[in-house]
Amino acid sequence: MINPPLCRASDPLTSFMAADRVHEFKADHCTRILMALKRMGTAGAEQIAAMTSLDAYQVRKRLPELERAGMVQSHHETRITSTGRHERLWGAV
């Protein structure tokens, strides 16, 4: 499987530097997210973030990757976030 690029050619140098460091924390984030979903059942990114001490944006970055790997799945249900927007609910496979 080909991994999607972590930054665009037009992104600033700092994005390339950050992409080079993803391997340092990606596995830990994924493990924490999966463990939280196994405990919680179905949850949104904000709920997962609160349980894992990650930021919601960190969780949102990992969820599609985990879905492509067949470890989580998104549900048709949504919940309202703290900002009043809808977010998908996710569950461990």
HELIX and SHEET records of a PDB file:
HELIX    1   1 LEU A   13  ARG A   21  1                                   9    
HELIX    2   2 VAL A   22  GLU A   24  5                                   3    
HELIX    3   3 LYS A   26  MET A   40  1                                  15    
HELIX    4   4 ALA A   45  THR A   52  1                                   8    
HELIX    5   5 ALA A   56  ARG A   68  1                                  13    
SHEET    1   A 3 THR A  42  ALA A  43  0                                        
SHEET    2   A 3 HIS A  86  ALA A  92 -1                                        
SHEET    3   A 3 VAL A  72  ILE A  80 -1                                        
END                                                                             
